[in-house]
Amino acid sequence: MRKRLLAAVVLAAAANLACAQEPLRVVTEGTFPPYSMTRSDGSLTGFDVDIANALCAEMKVKCQIVANEFDGMIPGLIARKFDVAVASMAITPERQKAVAFSDKYQGGYSTFVGRTGQKLDGSPASMKGKSIAVQTGTIQANYARAVYAPAGATLRMYSTVENALLDVTSGRVDALMVEIGSAYELKKTPKGKLVETFGPKMNDPRYFGTGSGIAVRKDDKVLLGKINTALKTILANGTYKQINDKYFDYNQYD
């Protein structure tokens, strides 16, 4: 009887160890510079990727970071395809109905990117009759749908910001609505020389939320607690600033 009990304990311990060693499945976008980008060899890099790796290091867990289209991330979390989404995802009431968010790990606002010399002020009235590119499933898409479409703008949906920029520079659309950090990064590219940022600072909390957070399933409360603790640590010990300064010349947390 004792041998059987001992064997059961050993098997249970081995099973727990195996589970503990399973990598944390982190999803990011991979097509949203400078937050997440895919290198020529298929590996991922960018602000969100570095933040994910720093958090995993602090939590002492192995990360398996994969790319996925943005609008499939929350369904993928719910379906247990992923465990964590680190993808500059704004914390909004609508998303909070489906997933739980960490504390804020970045701030920011949205702006327009358009061809140089268009002389648009970016107000809803000035965009009447104009076409606006937005990425599918984003807060920018929701905001443009609520504010600019009723004012007479035509919305064009894109799976990636990079594809949208191609249509802006070619003249197929008039403007791209995008997060300011991504707008700066797009301007650094060869195509970016043809565009400029314009318009108001778009940060209405009803649409843009209270900053970006890390998303997990609602029932993963223990994991969420560990993420928040790790986030506080990297903000306090300088790791966050080191990552921030690698990609931005301003404080991304503000």
N, C-alpha and C positions, 0 to 999 in steps of 0.2 A: 504493500500500500504506500509506504514511504517513497519507494522508488518511482511509483507511478506519479505521486504528487510532485516529487522533485523534477521528473521529466516534464510534467505539465508546466511547472514554473519556468523551467529553462526554455521551453518552446514559446511561452508567452513573452518572456523577456526578449527572445530573439525576434519575435514578430514586432514587438514595440520598437526595438532597435532598427529594424528594417524600415518601419514607418517613419521613424525619426530621421532616417537618412535619405528619405525621398526628397528630391529637389522641390523647391517652391516654384510653381509654374507662373512666371511673370509674363504678362502680355504688354507690348507697347506697339507703336504704329509702324515705325521703320521708314516712313515717307514724309516726315514732318520736321524738317531741319529748322533749328539746331537741336530740337528736343529728341528726335530719334531718326536715325539715318541708317541705311543698309549699305555696307561697303561692297566693293566688287567681289569679294570672296564670300559674301553672304552673311558676314558677321554684323552685329548691330553696334552702333555707337551713338553718342549724343547725351544731352543733359539728363533726360529721363532714364536712359540706360545706366549712366554713372550713378544717379541717385538710387536706382534699384539695387545696383551692386553694393553701394555703400550701406544701405539699409540691411541687406542680406548679410554683409560682413559683420555689422553690429549685432545682428540677431544670431550670428553664428549658424546660419543655414546656407545650403547651397542653392543658388538661383539658376533656373533654366529660363532664359529670356527669349521669347519668340515674338514675331511680328504678326499683326492681324489688322484688317481694315477696321477703322475706328468704330463704325456703326455696328460691328459684330462683337465688340468687346463685352458689353454688359450681358447680351444673350449668352456669350461664351462662358462668362463667370457663373451665371445662373445654372447653366448646363454642366458645370464642373469641368469644362475644357481647360480653364485657367483658374488660378487661385487668387491672383492679384493683378490689378491693372495699374501700371505706372505710365500714364499717357497724357499728362497735362489736361486731365479731365476736370472740368469745372464742377464744383459742388452746387447743384441746383435742386430745388424741391422735387422736380419731376424725376430726376435720377435717384434721389434719396428714397423714392418709393420702391425702387427695385434693388438697390445695393446700399451698403454702408460705406462711409468715407472716413479716412483718417483726418487728422487736423490738416489745415492748409499747409501745402509745401511750396506753393508759388502763387503770385498774384498776377499782375498784368492787366491789360485791357485790349480791346480790338480796334482796328483801324481799317481804312481802305488802302489798297494798292492799285494804282492805275497808270496808264501810259503817261509819260512826262508831257506836260503842256496842255492837258485837257481842260484845265481851269474849272474843275468841279469843286464845290465846297463840301460835298458829302452829306448835305442835309437831305431829308426825304423829298423835299420839293425839288431840289436840284437833280435828283436821280430819277425823276419822272421820265419815262420813256427810255431809260438806260437799262443795260443788262448788268446784273451783279452775280459774280461767281461765288459760291459757298460750298464748303465740304459737307457731304451728306452726313447726317447724324450729329452735327455739332451745334453748339450754342449760337454760333454765327448764323447757321441756317435758320434756327428758330427765331432769332431776332430779326433777320431780314424778312422772314415770312410774316412776322407780326407788325413790323414798322414800315418797311420799304415796299413790300408788295402792294399793300393797300394804297400807297401813295403813287402807284403807277409804274414801279420798277419791275423788270422781268428777272426772275431768279433762274440761275443755271446751276445744277447740282453736279458735283465732281467727287470722285472717290478719293482723290489726293489733291493737296494744295499745289504740288508741282505741275500736275496736268492743268489745273486752273490757270496757273501763271502763264503757261504756253498760250492759252487762248486770250489772255489779257495782252500779252506782247504782240500777238498776231492780229489783234484788233477784233477778234470774234466776240469778246465781251468787253464791257467798259471798265469794270472794276472787280477786284477781289476783296472780300471782307475776311480778315484774318487776324489772329493774335499778334500783338506788336512784336514779340520776340521773333516770330516766324517771318514777319514782314521785314525786319532788319536783315535776317539771314538770306531771304530771297533777293534783297538788293545787292548782296555780295556776289551773286552768281553772274555769269556772262549775260543772261537775259535780264537780270536785275538792273543793268545799266540803262535799260529802256523805260524803267518805271520809277514812280515816286509815291510816297505815302501822302494821304490827304484825308480831310474830313475830321469829324469830332472824335473825341476819346469816348469809345463805346464801352460802358461798364455798368449799365443798369443792373442792379442785383436781381431784379425779377427775371432777367434772362441770362445774365452772365455769372450769377451766383456770388459766392463770397471767397473766391480764389479756387485754385485747383487742389484736389486731394487724391489720395490713393484709394482705389475702390476694391472692396472685397465683398464676399457674400454676407448677407445679414446675419447668418448663424455662425460666422467665424469671428466671434467676439474676442476669443483669446488671441488669435492672430492679429486682429486689429489693435489690441492693447500693446502687443509687442512692437508693431509698426510705429505706433505713436511714441512709445518710449525710445525707439531707435531714432526716430525723426528728431525728437528733442535733443538727443545726444549729438547727432551730426550738426545740428544748428548751433549747439553750444561749443563744440570742440574745434570748429573751424573747417570741418570736412565739407559742409554745405557751401561755405564761401569759396573754398578752393575749386569746387565743381562749378559754381556759378561764374567765377572769374575766368574759367577756361572757355566759356561760351558767350558770355555777355559782358558789356562794359557798364552795366547798371545792375542794381540789386533785384534779381528776379523774384525774391520773396515779397517785396513791397507790393 
